Amino acid sequence: MRELSVPGLLIAVIVGLLFLFKWINVLNEYERGVTFWLGRLGKAPKGPGLVLIFWPFERMVRMSLRTVVHDVPAQDIITKDNVSVKVNAVVYFRVVEPEKSVVQVENYLYATSQLAQTTLRSVLGQVLLDELLSEREKLNLELQKIIDEHTTPWGIKVSLVEVKQVDLPPEMQRAMAKQAEAEREKRAKIIHAQGELEAASALSEAAQIIDRQPATLQLRYLQTLTEIASEKNSTIVFPLPIDLIKMFLPKA
């Protein structure tokens, strides 16, 4: 009798431990448990902390409330001006209503990923290439708004969408490089022309001053001689205009 009761006792202990492990659950602070009693959704998510589940009549699905960072693969997009580019993005979202994330959608991670890809192609295909390169912030907000509207019924909140990289075809890169070089040359010529204009204006004012005060020209001449004399030249030959010494001659 003792030999027959030992296996039965072991079976009872194993079954008891199995029920104990199924009944007692510990949920972390970032987790919630969506319960089903005989297939019916429970009143409210359970947790965090110690949670008792009366298995097999009650079943629990763990849901994480932490933000998920999803990298959207590069998508082939044709912009409004018929330029083919590859664009990838990153989406930040999290579960805010665990019941809906379990009941309303089969796999919220996969569904959100596919929605992000299709929305990226749809929205960016309606803009020009210049807008795609220069108005990233505006496009990010529009993508976030559209994706969030579609994931709200699933209990998902999309907090941020960022376009990471735009890969241009080689011929477009060369064309943009030429355009940037031409723009730089244009600005350089404009700056040079403005400098010439300012220099001509200054020379015109100087000529007017010299015309009113002839002695100014003589002082400038003497200043030039001083600058030449500072150089290490062995011999300096310069003309002496009569106007320079006219003031020192006796008046007739």
HULINPE-V205601 format. One record per helix or strand of 3 or more residues. SS is the DSSP state (H for helix, E for strand). FROM is the first residue (numbers start at 1). TO is the last residue. If there is no record, write none. Layout:
SS_FROM_TO, SS_FROM_TO
This chain:
H_2_23, E_24_27, E_31_37, E_49_52, E_58_64, E_68_78, E_84_95, H_98_103, H_108_124, H_129_134, H_136_154, E_156_168, H_170_212, H_214_230, H_242_246
